[in-house]
Structure formats: structure tokens, C-alpha cells
Amino acid sequence: MLENIENMIEEKKYSKIKELLIEMNEHDIADILEEIDKKERIKLFRLLPKDIAADVFSNLETDTQANMITSLSDAEAVNIINDMAADDATDLIDEMPANVVSKLLSKIDKDTRRDINQLLKYPDNSAGSIMTVEYLDFKEYNTVKDAIKKIRREYDDVETINTLFVTDKIRKLVGLIHLKDLVLNNEDTPLSEVMETDVISVNTLTDQEQVAEIIKDYDLTSVPVVDSENKLVGLITIDDVIDIIEEETTEDIEKMNAILPTEKSYLKLSTFDLWKSRIPWLLLLMISATFTGKIIQHYEDSLAAMVILTSFIPMLMDTGGNAGGQASATIIRSLSLNDIEFADILKVIWKELRVSILIGVTLAIANFVKLLVIDGVTTSVALVVCLTLILTVCVAKVIGCSLPIIAKRLGFDPAVMASPFITTIVDAVSLFIYFRIAVSLLNI
């Protein structure tokens, strides 16, 4: 499809492009606009009818939206922002230069400006910052007939009508109603008799990751957002949660690989941006790795007396790092799913210790045979290496499983205590164990 449209652009067949785009899904149109040349992107966007254009714009990447807004006329930009959902418009405003924001905010609808300003006041990554303020709510004394009339009247202006909320006279959240409840009940029935009073809600300051967990745990399609006085102020829907999960997962993967989190996709990051995200942890890990060098320097005489020991250092360090990485990855994931908490730390350590003994002994047996048959070392050297291997795996697993739990307890992100960080610690520990055993058993 993209190639077909690019060919029509070269042939200047814009009327045919318009016919083709109108028949497409808004998300697919957005994907095409993301791929084509920036100059042609604006031309194609202007071919879209007003009602389609706003939906297509909402499906674009935020930085693409910001670039397009500056290329459109003020009138076009204002129309788009007025037609966007308030939470999407707020994300766009966050990405734009201050002078452009001031100009646009002065021209958009008063209601849209109020909604955007309300969302901008909440901290980043909080429920308040990602909620939509376009929702339907009713009073307890309203009837089913009143509710259906309001839905028909305001359907196009709200995010969803699947779940509707009931408030009292001072806007405190008191219940919720599903659309099917309205359809199945008599028109004269008061909503107070139809609504569910056990409502799961989140506060405006609740972290977005916790919001995602609540929606997942309770199998919700949306969740109401209330302020400190339990007054209804917004709504978070499942599509917002999918974005949150994707964002948080990406952030965890980056942290687990010693990269500072970034909000842009890889191809939209500059070389300098990638450098900034990677260099801090690499510098820290490089400096911390000097402990490993110090240990080797301390045992220089022992290594000189039996040089063959040097050849097994990479294998021991790699095995320890991999063992610790396995444990940390498992525990970090379990922490993110709330499967374990700090109170379980002793259970976790005991389980990983038993696992590590089984793994360590298995690796040691295989390695012992290999050392004698293939490498041709003495039995005493093979014993040193294999004992070190068992102890290294045990220590690595214990460190790998406990550090993420402790980090979370102290208020840090457990993902920080992932493979690169744990590997650096385990490298130093494994070398210390190796040389202590060698000195003791080989008398060097």
C-alpha cells in the first residue's frame, strides 16, 4: 500500500490518493504518514476530511504530531487540537515549543483549554496526567431514561460509554453502571437502584504503572480517577493502559541492560541521545570493575606460580554472571507482577540456593570431565576450578535474587539491579573465591 501511494505521489494523482485514504482505517493512514517524506506528509494530511483528520492525527507518534503542527496553519492546528481527546492533546502540548504552545492555547476552545490546563498540572506518569476528562457521569436521582437520553446527546464527545459513573450532588463518586444495565432495566428506574456501589477507582496522583496493575488485576476496561476528596475528575481506558504497559516494559528492558530510559523510538534517537542514555552506566560499571583488577593484582604471585589458573578465569566469571542474571531476571519479573514482596526474601533465597547447588554440581561434573580429558590438567587444578564453579553459582544466584528485592524495599527500581550490575559484583566475588581456594588447595 505504501509503495502504491508513493507511486501516485510521483504521478501527482492526489485525487486518487484521497479516495484511497478515505476508505482506509485511521490507524493505517497514520502508519503511512509516518513512513512517507515530511513534505508529502502534510499534503496527504490536508487531503483528509476534517472528521477523519483528527482521528488520524491522534494515531501519529507524538513527535510527528509536534512537527506537523508547526507546518500547518494556525487555523488547521487549532481545529485539530479542538477535535482531539484532551489527554492526547495534552501529550502533544508537552512536546511543542513554549512559544507555539502559548499561541495555540490562546486560540483553542475555552473548554479544550481548560481540560488541557487541568491535565498539565498533574505530575508526569501519574493517573491525572494520562486520564481523559471526556466522560459521562450521572446523578443518583437520574432515571434510566435520563441516562439514555444523555448518552444519545453526548456520545460523540466522550471516550467510552461502556462504563458510566454515578456521582452525588457534590460530584463524589458513588457508583457505576454498565451500558447493558441501562438497556435491560425499566426507563423509570432510578440509577441508584441499578448502579454498583463497589467501585474500583484510582487517585489522580497514583502512579501509572499501578493503574495498569489495577486494571489488569480487576479485569477492567476503564477505571475512574478521583481527587483527594473522592470527587470524579477523569477516566482512564484500556487503550491508555496498553500504552502504559508498553512504555513501562520498554523502560524496564532498558534499565536491565544498563541504559537510561528514553521516550523516543530507536530510529528517532540521535547519535548524541544514544550516547547520553548509555554512557553513565558504562562509566559506573567500568569504574566498579577496577575491583576485579585489584583482586588479580593481589594474587599476581599465585598466578605466576601456576599460570594455567589464568585460562579458567573467563569461564568462571561468565558462568557466575549468567547465573546471577538468570536469577535477577526471574525475580525482577516476579516483582513487577507482584508475585513476591520483601517478606518473601528468605523463601526466595532458600529456593535459589537449592537451585544453585543443583546447577553448580551439574556444571562442575561436566567441567571436571572436560578439564581432565580435553584440557589435560591435574586433578588438583580441576578440583579447584570445579569447587569455585559451585560456590560462584551459589553466590551469584543469591546476589541475583536478593538485590532486586532489597532495591524495591529501599524505593529503587528493581530493574536497575539487573545483569550488568550483578555481573560486575559477581566477577569480583568469583575471582576472590577462586584465588582463595587455589591458594589453600595448591599451596601457591
N, C-alpha and C positions, 0 to 999 in steps of 0.2 A: 504493500500500500504506500509506504513512504517513497519508494523508488518511483512509483506511478505518479505521485503528486509532484515530486521533484522534476519529472519529465514534463508535466503540464505547466510547471512554473517556467521552465526554459522556453516553452512554446507560448507563454503568456495566455494560457487558457483559464483565466481566473473564474469565469462564469461556470465552467465545468467543475473546477475545484470547489466552488461554493456549493453546488448541487451535491457533490460527493461528501463534503464535510457535514452538511445538514443531516444526512442520513446516518451518520456515524454516532457512536456513543461519545459523551463528553470526555470521558477518561482517555479514550483512544485518540481523540483530537488533540488533547493535551500532550500525549506521548509524541505525536507527530510534530507539534510545535516545539517541543524540547529538542528534537533532533535536527530540524532544518536551520538554515542560516538565519542569523538575528534580523537582518534587514527584511527577509521574506516572511519571518515570523509575524511581524507587525502587519504586513499586507494581508496575510491569511487571516489573522485575528479580526481584522476590520471587515472581512467578508461575512463573519458570523452574525446572525440576528442577535439582538440585544439579550433576549431571554436565554439563548444558548451561550453567548459570550461569557456571562457571569459565572455559569457553571463550569465552563472550560477553564476559565481563569483560576477558579478555586482548586482545580486539579493540578495546576502547574507547581513546580518547585518554587519555594519562597523567594530564592534569589533571582529566578527567572521572572517572577512577578514584579519584583522591585526594578529590574532592568527594563521591563516592558512599560511599567507605569511612567517612567521618566521619558519614554519615547512617544507616549500618547498625549493627546491634547488634554488640557485641564478638564474640559467637559467630559471627555471619554473616561478619564481616570476617576472622576467623581461619580459618574454613572455606575462604573464597575464596583467601586467601594460601597456605594449605596445598596447594590444588589447582592453583595457578598454577606455570608453569615458573619456576625460580629466577631466571633473568635478567629475566623480566617482572616478577616480584615485587620484584626489586632496583630496577628503574626506578620502580616505584610508591613504594617506600620513600623514594627520593630526593626525591620531590615532596611528601611529607607533613610536617606539623609535627613537631618533635622529640618533644614530649610524647606524640603519638599513636603515633609510631614505637616509643618505649620501651615503651608499654603493649602494643602488638601483638606486638613481638618477645618479650616475656616470656610470651606465651600460645601462640604457634605451635609446631608440632612442632620437636623438637630438631634433626632433620636439615635441615628447611627453614631454621631459624635459622642453622645452621652454613653452609649454602650461601649464604645472603644475606650473612652477615658476610664470607665469603670473597670474594664479588664486590665488596663495598663497599670493600675495601682497595686495589683497583686504581685507577690514575688514570683520570679521565674520558676517554672516546674511545679507550681502549686496548683491545686484544683481550681482556684479562682482565675488563674492565668489561662487555663485551657477550656474552661466551661463556655457554653453558649448562653446568652441571655434571651434567646428567642425560643420561648417555650410557652405551653398553655397551662394555666392553672385556674382553679375554680374555688368557689366558696362552699362551705359545708351546706348552706341552705339552698344552693342551686339544685335544680332537678335534672334528671337525665335529659329531658327535652332542652333545657337551657344549655347544657353541655354540648349536645349535638349541634345546636344552632351556632354556638361559638366556634366549634371545630370547622363547620362548613364556611364560616365567615373568615376565619383566620388561618386556614390550613396552609396556604402558600407562604405565610410569614414565619412559620415555626420549623424547628429542626425535625421533630417527630411527633406523631400523635398516638403512637403505640402505647405509651405510658403517660398518664396525665396526673397532675398533682392537685391536692386539695389543701387550701390554707384557711386559717381563721380570719377574723376581722383585722388583725394586725399583721397579717401575712406570715404567721408562724406555720410551718409545715405540720399538718395533722394526718394526712393520708394520701393514698394514691389509688388511681383507678386505671384498669386496663380497658382498651377500646372495646373488647368483647363484652365487658361488663355493661357498657352503655347500650350495646346492641341487644343484649339478652334481657334487659330489665324494662319495666313499665316506664313510660315517659314521665309520669308524675312522681316517680320515686325520688326522694331527696338523696343527694350524693352521700350524705352522712350514713345512709343505710347500705350503700353499695361499696363504699371505699374500704381499702385495707388500712388498718391503723399501724401495723407493724412495718414501718418504712425504714429501709436502709438508706442512709444519707452520708455525705462527707462534708467536712468543713472547708471553707474557702482556702485555708492555709494547709490543708492536708497535702502531703507530697504526692505528685502524680503517679509515682510507682506504687504507692499504697492504694491509690484509687484503682489502678489496673488490677491489683490483687483482690480488692473488694468485689469488683465487677466479675472477676473470674471465679472467686470462691462462692459467690451467691448466684452465679449463672444469670446475671442481669444483662439487659440490652441498653440500659441507661441508669444513671444514678443522680438524684437531686443534690444540689450544692446549697448549703445553708451557711449563714453567718454565725457570729458568736451568740446571737440571741435566738438561734434556730429559725430565722426568717429565710424563706426561699429566695435565692438570688440567681440561681442558674441551673444548668443541666449539663451533664457530660454523657455523651452517647458512645456506643460501642466502636464507631469508626475512629473517634478520638483515642480510645484505648488501644486500638491496633497500632496507631502511630506511636503511642507511648511505649508499648512493648517493643516495637522495632527500634525505637530510639534508645531505650534502656539496654536492650540486648547488645546493640552496636557499641554502646559506651562500655559495657562490661567486657566485651571482647577486646576492645582497645586497651583497657586498663590491665587486663590479664596478660597482654603482650607488651607491657611497658610503653604504652603510647598514651599521651594526653588526649582525652576525648575531643572530637571536633564535630560540628553540626553539619558541615558540608559533605557531599559525596566525594569520592576519591578524585574523579576527573575534574571536579570543580575546585579542588585544593591546589594552590600554587606550590612551587618547589619550596618557597620560604615557609609556607604554612605547614608542610610536611616536616620540614626541619625543626620548626618550633615544637611540634607535637611529639617528636621522637627524641630529641637531644637531651632533655632534662633527665629522664630516667636512665638513658645510656651513660650519661656522665656520672650519675649517682652509682650505678651498678659497676662502672669501671673503677671508681674510687674504692668502693666496698670490696672489689675483687683483689685489692692490694693485700688484704689479709691472707689470701691464698698464697700469694708470692712470699709473704713474710714467713709462712709456715715452711715452705720449700727451702728458703734460705736458712732457716733454723736447723733443718736436718740435712744440710749440704754434705756434711761429712759422712752421714749414714748412706746417702745416695752414692757418694763416691766409692764407698766400700763395697756396695752391691748395686751396680748400675742397672741391672736387669729390672729392679723395682720401678725404675722410671717409666718403663714401657707400659705398665699397667695403670698408671695414673689416669690417663684419659678415660679408660673403660670404667674405672671406679667412679669418677666424677660424673660421667654421663649417666651411668645407671642410677646413681643417687639422685641426680637432678630429675631424671624421668620418673622415678618412683615418687619423689616429692610432688612433682607436677600432677601425676595421676590423682594423688590424694587431695591436693588443693582444688583441682577442677571439680571433683566429686562433691566436696564439702561446700565450695562456693555456690554450686548449682543448688544444692540442698538448702542452703541458707536463703537463696533468692526465692525458693518455693515455700519457705517457712516450714520445711520438714524437720529441721533441727534448730535448737536455740542454745544459748550459753550453758544452760543447766544440763545439757546432754554431753558436755565436753569430755567427761570421764568415760562415758559409754563409747563415744566416738574414738577416743584414743585407744581404749582397750580393744575395740574391734579392729582398728587399723594395725595395732601392734600384732595381733594374731595373724592378720592377713600378711603383714610384712615378714613374719617368721616363715610362713609357708613359701612366700615368693623368694625370700632370701636363701632359704635352704635349697629350693629348686634350682635357682640360678647358680648357687655355689657348687652343687653336684655337677651340673653341666660344665661349669667353668673348670672344676678340678680335673675332670677327664680331659678337657681341651688343653689345659696347661701341661699335663703330663705327656699326652700323646702327640699333640701338634707342636706346642712351644718347647717341649723338652726341658722344662725347668725341674729343679729338685723338689722333692715332696715338701720340704720345709717352706720353700718360697710359695708353692701352690697353696699350702695351708694358710700362710699369712694373707695372701690375696683373697682366698675364699672366706676366711673369718671376717676380714674387712668388709667384704661384699655383703655378708649377712648383717653386720652391725650398721653399715651405711644405709641399707634399705630400711631397716627398722627405724633408725634416727630420721631418715628423710620422710618416711610415712607419718611419723609422729609430728614432726615440724610442719609438714604439708597440711595435715588435718587440723592442727590446733591453732596455727597463726590466723587463718581467716576468721575462726570463731572468736578469738580474742580481739581481733581488729574490729569486728562488728560490735562487740561488747563495749569497746572504747569509743565507738562513734565513727569509725573509719569505714570506708567501702571495702568489703572483704575481697573484691576483685583485685585490689592493689597487691594483696598477698598471694600472687599467682606465680606461675612458673619462673619468670626471670628473677624475681626477688628471692624466692625459696631456693632456686638453683644456686645462687651466689652464696647463701648461707650453708647449704648442704656441701658445696665444693670445699669450703674451708673445714667443715666438720669431718668430712670423709678423709681428707688428707691428714688431719690430726690423728684420727683413729688408725689410719694406715701406717703412719710412721711410728706411733706408739707400739702397735702390735709387732711391727718389723724389728724395732729396737729390742723389745722384750724376748721375742722368739728366736731371732737370728744373732743376737748379741753383737750388733754392729754399732 
